[in-house]
Amino acid sequence: MLRKQVHRGARLDLNLRLQAYGIARELLEGAGFPEYAMSYFGHPRCQSDEAYYQLRTDWIGFGSGANSLIGRRYLSHEKGKLAHYNANPLAFDVNAPAHSPQLTLHFLSQALTTAKGLDARLYRERTGVPHRTACSATPR
């Protein structure tokens, strides 16, 4: 919804959005649902979300908009193309090595939404390259 409003020219009041987020966080945490990743609240923590964001495991996603990390390969289907996916679920829109420069910022930003952040050892294990190497190769 917000994306559509912005596209139509709606003006955003950042301070108002931050206040609303702060109120929501207070209510959720007060009810026993702590924030374990940016905008993700729950008790117990959703370990599968954290494993995904921190690259602790390979994963497989199914459907339009889904992505997977399998054996150091990143595979994804574009959102909004369910008929295309249903016609051939193995025809990925993106099929790239996990160490590809275009994926570095994606993986890094995912990890940084969590309290633990990026684990350099896991990044290397999942992508095949050290994060410092990947970051220096990322286009700016």
MODELLER restraints for C-alpha pairs under 7 A, 6 or more apart:
rsr = mdl.restraints
at = mdl.atoms
rsr.add(forms.Gaussian(group=physical.xy_distance, feature=features.Distance(at['CA:28:A'], at['CA:34:A']), mean=6.80, stdev=0.5))
rsr.add(forms.Gaussian(group=physical.xy_distance, feature=features.Distance(at['CA:32:A'], at['CA:43:A']), mean=6.83, stdev=0.5))
rsr.add(forms.Gaussian(group=physical.xy_distance, feature=features.Distance(at['CA:33:A'], at['CA:41:A']), mean=5.47, stdev=0.5))
rsr.add(forms.Gaussian(group=physical.xy_distance, feature=features.Distance(at['CA:33:A'], at['CA:42:A']), mean=4.36, stdev=0.5))
rsr.add(forms.Gaussian(group=physical.xy_distance, feature=features.Distance(at['CA:33:A'], at['CA:43:A']), mean=5.14, stdev=0.5))
rsr.add(forms.Gaussian(group=physical.xy_distance, feature=features.Distance(at['CA:34:A'], at['CA:41:A']), mean=5.28, stdev=0.5))
rsr.add(forms.Gaussian(group=physical.xy_distance, feature=features.Distance(at['CA:34:A'], at['CA:42:A']), mean=5.71, stdev=0.5))
rsr.add(forms.Gaussian(group=physical.xy_distance, feature=features.Distance(at['CA:34:A'], at['CA:43:A']), mean=6.74, stdev=0.5))
rsr.add(forms.Gaussian(group=physical.xy_distance, feature=features.Distance(at['CA:35:A'], at['CA:41:A']), mean=4.20, stdev=0.5))
rsr.add(forms.Gaussian(group=physical.xy_distance, feature=features.Distance(at['CA:35:A'], at['CA:42:A']), mean=6.64, stdev=0.5))
rsr.add(forms.Gaussian(group=physical.xy_distance, feature=features.Distance(at['CA:36:A'], at['CA:45:A']), mean=6.51, stdev=0.5))
rsr.add(forms.Gaussian(group=physical.xy_distance, feature=features.Distance(at['CA:36:A'], at['CA:114:A']), mean=6.23, stdev=0.5))
rsr.add(forms.Gaussian(group=physical.xy_distance, feature=features.Distance(at['CA:36:A'], at['CA:115:A']), mean=6.39, stdev=0.5))
rsr.add(forms.Gaussian(group=physical.xy_distance, feature=features.Distance(at['CA:37:A'], at['CA:113:A']), mean=5.16, stdev=0.5))
rsr.add(forms.Gaussian(group=physical.xy_distance, feature=features.Distance(at['CA:37:A'], at['CA:114:A']), mean=4.13, stdev=0.5))
rsr.add(forms.Gaussian(group=physical.xy_distance, feature=features.Distance(at['CA:37:A'], at['CA:115:A']), mean=6.27, stdev=0.5))
rsr.add(forms.Gaussian(group=physical.xy_distance, feature=features.Distance(at['CA:38:A'], at['CA:113:A']), mean=4.94, stdev=0.5))
rsr.add(forms.Gaussian(group=physical.xy_distance, feature=features.Distance(at['CA:38:A'], at['CA:114:A']), mean=6.41, stdev=0.5))
rsr.add(forms.Gaussian(group=physical.xy_distance, feature=features.Distance(at['CA:51:A'], at['CA:57:A']), mean=6.03, stdev=0.5))
rsr.add(forms.Gaussian(group=physical.xy_distance, feature=features.Distance(at['CA:53:A'], at['CA:110:A']), mean=4.91, stdev=0.5))
rsr.add(forms.Gaussian(group=physical.xy_distance, feature=features.Distance(at['CA:53:A'], at['CA:111:A']), mean=4.97, stdev=0.5))
rsr.add(forms.Gaussian(group=physical.xy_distance, feature=features.Distance(at['CA:54:A'], at['CA:110:A']), mean=6.95, stdev=0.5))
rsr.add(forms.Gaussian(group=physical.xy_distance, feature=features.Distance(at['CA:54:A'], at['CA:111:A']), mean=4.70, stdev=0.5))
rsr.add(forms.Gaussian(group=physical.xy_distance, feature=features.Distance(at['CA:54:A'], at['CA:117:A']), mean=6.95, stdev=0.5))
rsr.add(forms.Gaussian(group=physical.xy_distance, feature=features.Distance(at['CA:54:A'], at['CA:118:A']), mean=6.10, stdev=0.5))
rsr.add(forms.Gaussian(group=physical.xy_distance, feature=features.Distance(at['CA:55:A'], at['CA:122:A']), mean=6.53, stdev=0.5))
rsr.add(forms.Gaussian(group=physical.xy_distance, feature=features.Distance(at['CA:55:A'], at['CA:123:A']), mean=6.57, stdev=0.5))
rsr.add(forms.Gaussian(group=physical.xy_distance, feature=features.Distance(at['CA:55:A'], at['CA:126:A']), mean=6.66, stdev=0.5))
rsr.add(forms.Gaussian(group=physical.xy_distance, feature=features.Distance(at['CA:56:A'], at['CA:122:A']), mean=6.30, stdev=0.5))
rsr.add(forms.Gaussian(group=physical.xy_distance, feature=features.Distance(at['CA:58:A'], at['CA:69:A']), mean=5.13, stdev=0.5))
rsr.add(forms.Gaussian(group=physical.xy_distance, feature=features.Distance(at['CA:58:A'], at['CA:70:A']), mean=5.34, stdev=0.5))
rsr.add(forms.Gaussian(group=physical.xy_distance, feature=features.Distance(at['CA:59:A'], at['CA:68:A']), mean=5.33, stdev=0.5))
rsr.add(forms.Gaussian(group=physical.xy_distance, feature=features.Distance(at['CA:59:A'], at['CA:69:A']), mean=5.35, stdev=0.5))
rsr.add(forms.Gaussian(group=physical.xy_distance, feature=features.Distance(at['CA:59:A'], at['CA:70:A']), mean=6.46, stdev=0.5))
rsr.add(forms.Gaussian(group=physical.xy_distance, feature=features.Distance(at['CA:60:A'], at['CA:67:A']), mean=6.79, stdev=0.5))
rsr.add(forms.Gaussian(group=physical.xy_distance, feature=features.Distance(at['CA:60:A'], at['CA:68:A']), mean=4.41, stdev=0.5))
rsr.add(forms.Gaussian(group=physical.xy_distance, feature=features.Distance(at['CA:60:A'], at['CA:69:A']), mean=6.52, stdev=0.5))
rsr.add(forms.Gaussian(group=physical.xy_distance, feature=features.Distance(at['CA:61:A'], at['CA:67:A']), mean=5.03, stdev=0.5))
rsr.add(forms.Gaussian(group=physical.xy_distance, feature=features.Distance(at['CA:61:A'], at['CA:68:A']), mean=5.19, stdev=0.5))
rsr.add(forms.Gaussian(group=physical.xy_distance, feature=features.Distance(at['CA:63:A'], at['CA:82:A']), mean=6.81, stdev=0.5))
rsr.add(forms.Gaussian(group=physical.xy_distance, feature=features.Distance(at['CA:63:A'], at['CA:85:A']), mean=6.47, stdev=0.5))
rsr.add(forms.Gaussian(group=physical.xy_distance, feature=features.Distance(at['CA:64:A'], at['CA:77:A']), mean=5.52, stdev=0.5))
rsr.add(forms.Gaussian(group=physical.xy_distance, feature=features.Distance(at['CA:64:A'], at['CA:78:A']), mean=5.97, stdev=0.5))
rsr.add(forms.Gaussian(group=physical.xy_distance, feature=features.Distance(at['CA:64:A'], at['CA:79:A']), mean=4.99, stdev=0.5))
rsr.add(forms.Gaussian(group=physical.xy_distance, feature=features.Distance(at['CA:64:A'], at['CA:80:A']), mean=6.07, stdev=0.5))
rsr.add(forms.Gaussian(group=physical.xy_distance, feature=features.Distance(at['CA:64:A'], at['CA:81:A']), mean=5.64, stdev=0.5))
rsr.add(forms.Gaussian(group=physical.xy_distance, feature=features.Distance(at['CA:64:A'], at['CA:82:A']), mean=4.95, stdev=0.5))
rsr.add(forms.Gaussian(group=physical.xy_distance, feature=features.Distance(at['CA:64:A'], at['CA:85:A']), mean=6.08, stdev=0.5))
rsr.add(forms.Gaussian(group=physical.xy_distance, feature=features.Distance(at['CA:65:A'], at['CA:76:A']), mean=6.94, stdev=0.5))
rsr.add(forms.Gaussian(group=physical.xy_distance, feature=features.Distance(at['CA:65:A'], at['CA:77:A']), mean=5.07, stdev=0.5))
rsr.add(forms.Gaussian(group=physical.xy_distance, feature=features.Distance(at['CA:65:A'], at['CA:78:A']), mean=4.83, stdev=0.5))
rsr.add(forms.Gaussian(group=physical.xy_distance, feature=features.Distance(at['CA:65:A'], at['CA:79:A']), mean=3.75, stdev=0.5))
rsr.add(forms.Gaussian(group=physical.xy_distance, feature=features.Distance(at['CA:65:A'], at['CA:80:A']), mean=6.88, stdev=0.5))
rsr.add(forms.Gaussian(group=physical.xy_distance, feature=features.Distance(at['CA:66:A'], at['CA:76:A']), mean=5.76, stdev=0.5))
rsr.add(forms.Gaussian(group=physical.xy_distance, feature=features.Distance(at['CA:66:A'], at['CA:77:A']), mean=5.61, stdev=0.5))
rsr.add(forms.Gaussian(group=physical.xy_distance, feature=features.Distance(at['CA:67:A'], at['CA:75:A']), mean=5.52, stdev=0.5))
rsr.add(forms.Gaussian(group=physical.xy_distance, feature=features.Distance(at['CA:67:A'], at['CA:76:A']), mean=4.02, stdev=0.5))
rsr.add(forms.Gaussian(group=physical.xy_distance, feature=features.Distance(at['CA:67:A'], at['CA:77:A']), mean=6.36, stdev=0.5))
rsr.add(forms.Gaussian(group=physical.xy_distance, feature=features.Distance(at['CA:68:A'], at['CA:74:A']), mean=5.76, stdev=0.5))
rsr.add(forms.Gaussian(group=physical.xy_distance, feature=features.Distance(at['CA:68:A'], at['CA:75:A']), mean=5.08, stdev=0.5))
rsr.add(forms.Gaussian(group=physical.xy_distance, feature=features.Distance(at['CA:68:A'], at['CA:76:A']), mean=6.21, stdev=0.5))
rsr.add(forms.Gaussian(group=physical.xy_distance, feature=features.Distance(at['CA:69:A'], at['CA:75:A']), mean=6.37, stdev=0.5))
rsr.add(forms.Gaussian(group=physical.xy_distance, feature=features.Distance(at['CA:72:A'], at['CA:97:A']), mean=6.03, stdev=0.5))
rsr.add(forms.Gaussian(group=physical.xy_distance, feature=features.Distance(at['CA:72:A'], at['CA:98:A']), mean=5.07, stdev=0.5))
rsr.add(forms.Gaussian(group=physical.xy_distance, feature=features.Distance(at['CA:72:A'], at['CA:126:A']), mean=5.65, stdev=0.5))
rsr.add(forms.Gaussian(group=physical.xy_distance, feature=features.Distance(at['CA:72:A'], at['CA:127:A']), mean=5.23, stdev=0.5))
rsr.add(forms.Gaussian(group=physical.xy_distance, feature=features.Distance(at['CA:73:A'], at['CA:95:A']), mean=6.83, stdev=0.5))
rsr.add(forms.Gaussian(group=physical.xy_distance, feature=features.Distance(at['CA:73:A'], at['CA:96:A']), mean=5.69, stdev=0.5))
rsr.add(forms.Gaussian(group=physical.xy_distance, feature=features.Distance(at['CA:73:A'], at['CA:97:A']), mean=4.51, stdev=0.5))
rsr.add(forms.Gaussian(group=physical.xy_distance, feature=features.Distance(at['CA:73:A'], at['CA:98:A']), mean=4.98, stdev=0.5))
rsr.add(forms.Gaussian(group=physical.xy_distance, feature=features.Distance(at['CA:74:A'], at['CA:95:A']), mean=5.76, stdev=0.5))
rsr.add(forms.Gaussian(group=physical.xy_distance, feature=features.Distance(at['CA:74:A'], at['CA:96:A']), mean=5.33, stdev=0.5))
rsr.add(forms.Gaussian(group=physical.xy_distance, feature=features.Distance(at['CA:74:A'], at['CA:97:A']), mean=5.97, stdev=0.5))
rsr.add(forms.Gaussian(group=physical.xy_distance, feature=features.Distance(at['CA:74:A'], at['CA:98:A']), mean=5.31, stdev=0.5))
rsr.add(forms.Gaussian(group=physical.xy_distance, feature=features.Distance(at['CA:75:A'], at['CA:92:A']), mean=6.19, stdev=0.5))
rsr.add(forms.Gaussian(group=physical.xy_distance, feature=features.Distance(at['CA:75:A'], at['CA:94:A']), mean=5.35, stdev=0.5))
rsr.add(forms.Gaussian(group=physical.xy_distance, feature=features.Distance(at['CA:75:A'], at['CA:95:A']), mean=4.62, stdev=0.5))
rsr.add(forms.Gaussian(group=physical.xy_distance, feature=features.Distance(at['CA:75:A'], at['CA:96:A']), mean=6.68, stdev=0.5))
rsr.add(forms.Gaussian(group=physical.xy_distance, feature=features.Distance(at['CA:76:A'], at['CA:92:A']), mean=5.60, stdev=0.5))
rsr.add(forms.Gaussian(group=physical.xy_distance, feature=features.Distance(at['CA:76:A'], at['CA:93:A']), mean=5.88, stdev=0.5))
rsr.add(forms.Gaussian(group=physical.xy_distance, feature=features.Distance(at['CA:76:A'], at['CA:94:A']), mean=5.11, stdev=0.5))
rsr.add(forms.Gaussian(group=physical.xy_distance, feature=features.Distance(at['CA:76:A'], at['CA:95:A']), mean=6.83, stdev=0.5))
rsr.add(forms.Gaussian(group=physical.xy_distance, feature=features.Distance(at['CA:77:A'], at['CA:92:A']), mean=5.38, stdev=0.5))
rsr.add(forms.Gaussian(group=physical.xy_distance, feature=features.Distance(at['CA:77:A'], at['CA:93:A']), mean=5.12, stdev=0.5))
rsr.add(forms.Gaussian(group=physical.xy_distance, feature=features.Distance(at['CA:77:A'], at['CA:94:A']), mean=6.77, stdev=0.5))
rsr.add(forms.Gaussian(group=physical.xy_distance, feature=features.Distance(at['CA:78:A'], at['CA:93:A']), mean=6.16, stdev=0.5))
rsr.add(forms.Gaussian(group=physical.xy_distance, feature=features.Distance(at['CA:98:A'], at['CA:127:A']), mean=4.82, stdev=0.5))
rsr.add(forms.Gaussian(group=physical.xy_distance, feature=features.Distance(at['CA:99:A'], at['CA:127:A']), mean=4.92, stdev=0.5))
rsr.add(forms.Gaussian(group=physical.xy_distance, feature=features.Distance(at['CA:99:A'], at['CA:128:A']), mean=6.53, stdev=0.5))
rsr.add(forms.Gaussian(group=physical.xy_distance, feature=features.Distance(at['CA:99:A'], at['CA:129:A']), mean=6.35, stdev=0.5))
rsr.add(forms.Gaussian(group=physical.xy_distance, feature=features.Distance(at['CA:99:A'], at['CA:134:A']), mean=6.71, stdev=0.5))
rsr.add(forms.Gaussian(group=physical.xy_distance, feature=features.Distance(at['CA:101:A'], at['CA:134:A']), mean=6.35, stdev=0.5))
rsr.add(forms.Gaussian(group=physical.xy_distance, feature=features.Distance(at['CA:101:A'], at['CA:137:A']), mean=6.04, stdev=0.5))
rsr.add(forms.Gaussian(group=physical.xy_distance, feature=features.Distance(at['CA:101:A'], at['CA:138:A']), mean=4.72, stdev=0.5))
rsr.add(forms.Gaussian(group=physical.xy_distance, feature=features.Distance(at['CA:102:A'], at['CA:138:A']), mean=6.73, stdev=0.5))
rsr.add(forms.Gaussian(group=physical.xy_distance, feature=features.Distance(at['CA:104:A'], at['CA:134:A']), mean=6.25, stdev=0.5))
rsr.add(forms.Gaussian(group=physical.xy_distance, feature=features.Distance(at['CA:104:A'], at['CA:135:A']), mean=6.61, stdev=0.5))
rsr.add(forms.Gaussian(group=physical.xy_distance, feature=features.Distance(at['CA:104:A'], at['CA:138:A']), mean=6.75, stdev=0.5))
rsr.add(forms.Gaussian(group=physical.xy_distance, feature=features.Distance(at['CA:108:A'], at['CA:118:A']), mean=6.84, stdev=0.5))
rsr.add(forms.Gaussian(group=physical.xy_distance, feature=features.Distance(at['CA:111:A'], at['CA:117:A']), mean=4.87, stdev=0.5))
rsr.add(forms.Gaussian(group=physical.xy_distance, feature=features.Distance(at['CA:111:A'], at['CA:118:A']), mean=5.04, stdev=0.5))
rsr.add(forms.Gaussian(group=physical.xy_distance, feature=features.Distance(at['CA:112:A'], at['CA:118:A']), mean=6.28, stdev=0.5))
rsr.add(forms.Gaussian(group=physical.xy_distance, feature=features.Distance(at['CA:120:A'], at['CA:130:A']), mean=6.95, stdev=0.5))
rsr.add(forms.Gaussian(group=physical.xy_distance, feature=features.Distance(at['CA:120:A'], at['CA:131:A']), mean=6.25, stdev=0.5))
rsr.add(forms.Gaussian(group=physical.xy_distance, feature=features.Distance(at['CA:123:A'], at['CA:130:A']), mean=6.80, stdev=0.5))
rsr.add(forms.Gaussian(group=physical.xy_distance, feature=features.Distance(at['CA:123:A'], at['CA:131:A']), mean=6.30, stdev=0.5))
rsr.add(forms.Gaussian(group=physical.xy_distance, feature=features.Distance(at['CA:124:A'], at['CA:130:A']), mean=4.79, stdev=0.5))
rsr.add(forms.Gaussian(group=physical.xy_distance, feature=features.Distance(at['CA:124:A'], at['CA:131:A']), mean=6.55, stdev=0.5))
